[in-house]
């Protein structure tokens, strides 16, 4: 698989890499402390502490042997969709 490719396959329970959060799950946006922003990153501070719902996810492989999950979250308040890394989310417990 070439570096930078997006894996759009959703992984079943039998696979080794399951997502941390599931579609339909509520999450809280929690920015990572001391994170440097590159020109390609956006500032998520306006969303900090807000609740949203996972509506999709994708596995990303930026380098050979490196994989992480990104999630599309629909924000509860304004229904806007944002895409965030797994480490920028926390499970919402009702």
ROSE-4610 file (N, C-alpha, C; in Angstrom, 1 decimal, always signed):
// ROSE-4610
residu = [X/X/X/X/X/X/X/X/X/X/X/X/X/X/X/X/X/X/X/X/X/X/X/X/X/X/X/X/X/X/X/X/X/X/X/X/X/X/X/X/X/X/X/X/X/X/X/X/X/X/X/X/X/X/X/X/X/X/X/X/X/X/X/X/X/X/X/X/X/X/X/X/X/X/X/X/X/X/X/X/X/X/X/X/X/X/X/X/X/X/X/X/X/X/X/X/X/X/X/X/X/X/X/X/X/X/X/X/X/X/X/X/X/X/X/X/X/X/X/X/X/X/X/X/X/X/X/X/X/X/X/X/X/X/X/X/X/X/X/X/X/X/X/X/X/X/X/X/X/X/X/X/X/X/X/X/X/X/X/X/X/X/X/X/X/X/X/X/X/X/X/X/X/X/X/X/X/X/X/X/X/X/X/X/X/X/X/X/X/X/X/X/X/X/X/X/X/X/X/X/X/X/X/X/X/X/X/X/X/X/X/X/X/X/X/X/X/X/X/X/X/X/X/X/X/X/X/X/X/X/X/X/X/X/X/X/X/X/X/X/X/X/X/X/X/X/X/X/X/X/X/X/X/X/X/X/X/X/X/X/X/X/X/X/X/X/X/X/X/X/X/X/X/X/X/X/X/X/X/X/X/X]
num = [1/1/1/2/2/2/3/3/3/4/4/4/5/5/5/6/6/6/7/7/7/8/8/8/9/9/9/10/10/10/11/11/11/12/12/12/13/13/13/14/14/14/15/15/15/16/16/16/17/17/17/18/18/18/19/19/19/20/20/20/21/21/21/22/22/22/23/23/23/24/24/24/25/25/25/26/26/26/27/27/27/28/28/28/29/29/29/30/30/30/31/31/31/32/32/32/33/33/33/34/34/34/35/35/35/36/36/36/37/37/37/38/38/38/39/39/39/40/40/40/41/41/41/42/42/42/43/43/43/44/44/44/45/45/45/46/46/46/47/47/47/48/48/48/49/49/49/50/50/50/51/51/51/52/52/52/53/53/53/54/54/54/55/55/55/56/56/56/57/57/57/58/58/58/59/59/59/60/60/60/61/61/61/62/62/62/63/63/63/64/64/64/65/65/65/66/66/66/67/67/67/68/68/68/69/69/69/70/70/70/71/71/71/72/72/72/73/73/73/74/74/74/75/75/75/76/76/76/77/77/77/78/78/78/79/79/79/80/80/80/81/81/81/82/82/82/83/83/83/84/84/84/85/85/85/86/86/86/87/87/87/88/88/88/89/89/89/90/90/90/91/91/91/92/92/92/93/93/93/94/94/94]
x = [+0.9/+0.0/+0.9/+0.7/+1.5/+1.3/+2.3/+2.2/+1.1/+0.4/-0.6/-1.9/-2.1/-3.4/-4.4/-5.6/-6.7/-7.3/-7.5/-8.1/-9.6/-10.5/-11.9/-12.7/-12.0/-12.7/-12.9/-14.1/-14.5/-14.1/-13.4/-12.9/-13.9/-14.0/-15.0/-14.3/-15.1/-14.6/-13.5/-13.4/-12.3/-10.9/-10.9/-9.6/-8.9/-7.6/-6.8/-7.0/-7.3/-7.4/-8.9/-9.4/-10.8/-10.8/-11.7/-11.7/-12.0/-11.5/-11.8/-13.2/-13.8/-15.2/-16.0/-17.3/-18.2/-19.1/-19.6/-20.5/-21.8/-22.3/-23.4/-23.1/-21.8/-21.4/-21.2/-21.5/-21.4/-19.9/-19.3/-18.0/-17.9/-16.8/-16.5/-15.2/-15.2/-14.0/-13.0/-11.8/-10.7/-9.4/-9.1/-7.8/-6.6/-5.6/-4.4/-3.6/-3.1/-2.3/-0.9/-0.4/+0.9/+1.0/-0.1/+0.0/+0.4/+1.4/+1.8/+0.9/+0.5/-0.4/+0.5/+0.3/+0.9/+0.0/+0.4/-0.5/-1.7/-1.5/-2.6/-3.6/-3.2/-4.1/-5.0/-6.1/-7.0/-7.0/-7.4/-7.5/-8.9/-8.9/-10.2/-10.7/-9.9/-10.3/-11.8/-12.4/-13.8/-14.7/-14.3/-15.1/-14.8/-13.8/-13.3/-14.5/-14.7/-15.7/-17.1/-17.3/-18.6/-18.8/-20.1/-20.5/-20.9/-20.5/-20.9/-21.1/-21.5/-21.8/-20.9/-20.3/-19.5/-20.4/-20.1/-20.9/-20.1/-18.8/-18.0/-16.6/-15.8/-14.3/-13.6/-12.3/-11.3/-10.0/-9.3/-8.0/-7.0/-6.0/-5.0/-3.7/-2.9/-1.6/-0.6/-0.1/+0.7/+2.1/+2.6/+3.9/+3.8/+4.6/+4.6/+4.7/+3.8/+3.8/+3.2/+2.7/+2.0/+0.5/-0.4/-1.8/-2.5/-3.5/-4.3/-5.7/-6.6/-8.0/-8.4/-9.1/-9.7/-11.2/-12.0/-13.4/-14.1/-15.3/-16.1/-17.2/-17.3/-18.2/-19.2/-20.5/-21.5/-21.8/-21.5/-21.7/-23.2/-23.5/-24.9/-25.5/-24.8/-25.4/-25.8/-24.9/-25.2/-25.2/-25.1/-25.1/-24.0/-22.9/-21.8/-20.9/-20.3/-19.4/-18.0/-17.2/-15.8/-15.0/-13.8/-13.0/-11.8/-11.7/-10.7/-10.0/-8.8/-7.9/-8.5/-8.2/-8.7/-8.3/-7.1/-6.5/-7.2/-8.0/-8.7/-10.1/-10.5/-11.8/-11.8/-12.9/-13.1/-14.6/-14.8/-16.1/-17.0/-18.3/-19.2/-20.1/-20.1/-20.8/-22.1/-23.2/-24.5/-24.9]
y = [-1.2/+0.0/+1.2/+2.2/+3.4/+4.3/+5.0/+5.9/+7.0/+7.4/+8.4/+7.9/+6.7/+6.2/+6.0/+6.2/+6.1/+4.7/+4.0/+2.7/+2.9/+2.7/+3.0/+1.8/+0.7/-0.5/-0.4/-0.8/-0.8/-2.2/-2.2/-3.5/-4.2/-5.5/-6.3/-6.7/-7.4/-7.8/-8.8/-9.5/-10.5/-9.9/-8.6/-8.0/-7.5/-7.3/-6.9/-5.4/-4.6/-3.2/-2.7/-2.7/-2.2/-0.7/+0.1/+1.5/+1.6/+2.7/+3.0/+3.4/+4.1/+4.6/+4.0/+3.8/+3.3/+4.3/+4.0/+4.9/+5.0/+6.2/+6.4/+6.8/+6.6/+6.9/+8.4/+8.9/+10.3/+10.4/+11.6/+11.9/+13.3/+13.7/+15.0/+15.4/+16.6/+17.1/+17.5/+17.0/+17.3/+17.5/+18.8/+19.0/+18.5/+18.0/+17.6/+18.8/+18.7/+19.8/+19.9/+21.1/+21.4/+20.9/+20.8/+20.3/+21.4/+21.2/+22.2/+22.1/+23.2/+23.2/+23.4/+22.5/+22.7/+23.4/+23.9/+24.6/+23.7/+22.4/+21.5/+21.2/+21.5/+21.2/+22.5/+22.2/+23.4/+23.4/+24.6/+24.8/+24.3/+23.3/+22.8/+23.4/+24.4/+25.0/+25.4/+26.0/+26.4/+25.2/+24.0/+22.8/+22.1/+22.6/+22.0/+21.9/+20.7/+20.5/+20.3/+20.4/+20.2/+18.7/+18.3/+16.9/+16.7/+15.6/+15.2/+13.8/+13.3/+11.9/+11.4/+10.3/+9.7/+9.3/+9.8/+9.4/+8.6/+8.6/+7.8/+7.7/+6.8/+6.8/+6.1/+6.4/+5.9/+5.6/+4.6/+4.3/+5.0/+5.7/+6.4/+5.7/+5.6/+5.1/+6.1/+7.1/+8.1/+7.6/+6.6/+5.9/+4.4/+3.7/+2.2/+1.8/+1.0/+0.5/+1.4/+2.5/+3.4/+3.6/+3.4/+3.5/+4.2/+5.0/+5.6/+5.9/+6.1/+6.3/+7.8/+8.3/+9.6/+9.4/+10.3/+10.2/+11.4/+11.2/+12.4/+12.5/+13.6/+13.9/+14.9/+14.6/+15.6/+16.3/+17.6/+18.3/+18.5/+18.3/+18.3/+19.7/+20.7/+22.1/+22.6/+22.5/+23.1/+22.1/+20.8/+19.7/+19.8/+20.6/+20.7/+19.5/+19.0/+17.8/+18.3/+17.7/+17.9/+16.6/+16.6/+15.4/+15.6/+14.6/+14.7/+13.4/+13.5/+12.3/+11.7/+10.4/+9.6/+10.2/+10.8/+11.3/+12.6/+13.2/+14.5/+14.2/+13.0/+12.6/+11.9/+12.0/+11.3/+10.8/+9.6/+9.0/+9.9/+10.1/+10.9/+9.9/+10.1/+9.2/+9.9/+9.4/+10.1/+9.8]
z = [+0.0/+0.0/+0.0/-0.9/-0.9/+0.3/+0.7/+1.8/+1.5/+2.5/+2.4/+1.9/+1.7/+1.2/+2.3/+2.0/+3.0/+2.8/+3.9/+3.9/+4.2/+3.3/+3.5/+4.0/+4.2/+4.6/+6.1/+6.5/+7.9/+8.4/+9.6/+10.1/+10.9/+10.7/+11.4/+12.8/+13.6/+14.9/+14.8/+13.7/+13.6/+13.3/+12.9/+12.5/+13.8/+13.6/+14.8/+15.1/+14.1/+14.4/+14.4/+15.5/+15.7/+16.1/+15.6/+16.0/+17.5/+18.1/+19.5/+19.7/+18.8/+18.8/+17.7/+17.9/+16.9/+16.3/+15.1/+14.5/+15.4/+15.6/+16.5/+17.9/+18.3/+19.7/+19.9/+21.0/+21.4/+22.0/+21.6/+22.0/+22.4/+23.2/+23.6/+22.9/+22.3/+21.6/+22.7/+22.7/+23.7/+23.0/+22.6/+21.9/+22.7/+22.0/+22.6/+23.0/+24.3/+24.8/+24.1/+24.0/+23.4/+22.0/+21.2/+19.9/+18.9/+18.1/+17.1/+15.9/+15.4/+14.2/+13.0/+12.0/+10.7/+9.8/+8.7/+7.8/+7.3/+7.4/+7.0/+8.1/+9.3/+10.5/+10.7/+11.3/+11.7/+13.2/+13.7/+15.1/+15.6/+16.5/+17.0/+18.3/+18.8/+20.0/+20.1/+19.0/+19.1/+19.4/+19.2/+19.4/+20.8/+21.5/+22.7/+23.7/+24.3/+25.3/+24.7/+23.4/+22.8/+22.5/+22.4/+22.2/+20.8/+20.2/+18.9/+18.7/+17.6/+17.3/+16.2/+16.3/+15.3/+14.1/+12.9/+11.8/+10.7/+10.8/+9.9/+10.5/+10.0/+10.4/+9.2/+9.2/+8.2/+8.8/+8.4/+8.8/+7.8/+8.3/+7.5/+7.7/+6.6/+6.7/+6.0/+6.8/+6.2/+5.8/+6.6/+6.3/+6.5/+5.8/+5.9/+7.4/+7.8/+9.2/+10.2/+9.7/+10.6/+10.2/+11.2/+10.9/+12.1/+11.8/+12.8/+12.2/+13.1/+12.7/+12.9/+11.8/+11.9/+11.9/+12.5/+12.7/+12.1/+11.5/+11.1/+12.2/+12.8/+14.0/+13.6/+13.8/+13.6/+14.9/+15.0/+16.2/+16.6/+17.9/+18.3/+18.1/+18.5/+18.5/+17.1/+16.2/+14.9/+13.7/+14.0/+13.0/+12.0/+12.3/+11.4/+11.6/+10.5/+10.5/+10.6/+11.5/+11.6/+11.6/+11.1/+11.1/+12.1/+12.9/+14.0/+14.2/+14.7/+15.1/+16.3/+16.5/+17.6/+19.0/+19.0/+20.3/+20.7/+19.8/+20.1/+20.6/+20.9/+21.3/+22.6/+23.4/+24.6/+24.5/+25.1/+25.1/+26.0/+25.5/+26.3/+27.1/+28.4/+29.3/+29.8/+29.4/+29.8/+31.2]
